Amino acid sequence: MKSILLVSLILSSAFGNAQVIVNEVDLNTNVEAFEVYLMAKMFNTKESIFANTGSNDFKIQNYDTKRQAIFNAEGKKFEKGEYLNLYTYLMSQGWEEGTKRNVNYGDSTGTCIMFKRKKA
């Protein structure tokens, strides 16, 4: 019993203050939902990953800027083609996938996925 308690204490302390960061804002504490965009330019096999948190300065054409990039608690950016890593990380942080829609902008096509906080 003591070992189970110790393991759960270690896990909760390891993930208790983890973060999902966009534009230096921790989404875990500041938003209830946000959109993840996966956009591929023509002749590119990897999709760019970026977020719309509802800010007024969001621009779909700026998906390679740091302002819309998604970072983990250690400050590592989720790079092009790393959606599965991002998805796994978001699930571990208490987010769940919502609706999906196709998105087109110029010669770029992609998918927009809504993520919202899991209900307790």
N, C-alpha and C positions, 0 to 999 in steps of 0.2 A: 504494500500500500504506500509506503514511504517513497519507493522508487517511482511510482506513478505520479504522485504529488510533485516530486522533484522534477520529473520530465515535463509535466504541464506548466510548472513555474518557469522553467528555463525557456520553453517555447513561447509562453506569453510575454516574457520579458524581451525575447529576441524580436518578436513581431509587434509588440505593444506600441512602439513609437515609429514604426515604418511609415513611409510616405509615398505618395504619388504626386510628383511636382511638375507643374506647368507654369512657366514664366515666374519662377520663384514663389509660387503659391502652392501650399499643400492642399490638394483636392480632398484628402481624407477629412479635413476639418473645415473646409470652406465652401464646398458645393454639394448639392444632393444628386446632381446628374451632370454628365458632360458627354460630348461626342468625340469619338476617335475616327479620324479619316485615314483611309488607306488609298493613296493615289499613286498611279503608275503613269509615267510619261511614256510617250511613244518610243519604241526601241529600247526600253529599260525593263529588265526582268524583275527588279526588286521594287516593292511598293514603299513610298515614303509614308511615315507614320507621324501624325500630328493631331493636336486636340483643339477643340472649340469648347471653351468653358463658359461661353455666353458673354464674353467681353465685347465691347463695342469696336475694338480695333482688330477683330478676327478678319483675316482675308484668306480665302481659299488658295489664292495664287502664291502665298508666302509660306509654303509648307516646308521649306528648307531652312527657315529661320529658327533661332534658339527660342524666340518668344512663344512659339507654338509647339515646341518639342516636348516630349514626355520623358521625365527622369525618374529613377527609383530613389530610394532613401540614401544611397551612397553617392548620388549625383551622376550615375551612369545613364547616358541617353539611350533610349531604345532606337536603334538605327534602322535604316531601310531593310526590309525583309525580316524583321524580328517580331512580327505580330504574335506569333505563338508564345514567345517569351513574355511579351507584354500582356497577353490574355491571361496566362498562368499567374503572372504577378498581380494583375488586377483582381482575379478571383481570390488570391490569398490575402488581399487587402480589404475584402468585404464588399466588392462591387459585383454586380451581375449584369449580364448582357441583356439589352432591351431590343428595340426595333432596329432593323437594318434597311438601308435604301441605297440605290445606285446614285452616283454623282458623276457629272461630266463638267469639265471646265477646259475650254480650248481643246488642245490635243491630249489632255489628260483625262483618264477615266478612273473610277474607283468606287469605294464603298464607304458609307458613313454608318457607324454603329453607335447606338446610344448605350451608355453605361449608367446605371443608377445604383445607389446604395442598397445593399441587401437589407430586407426588413428583419428585425430581430425576432 
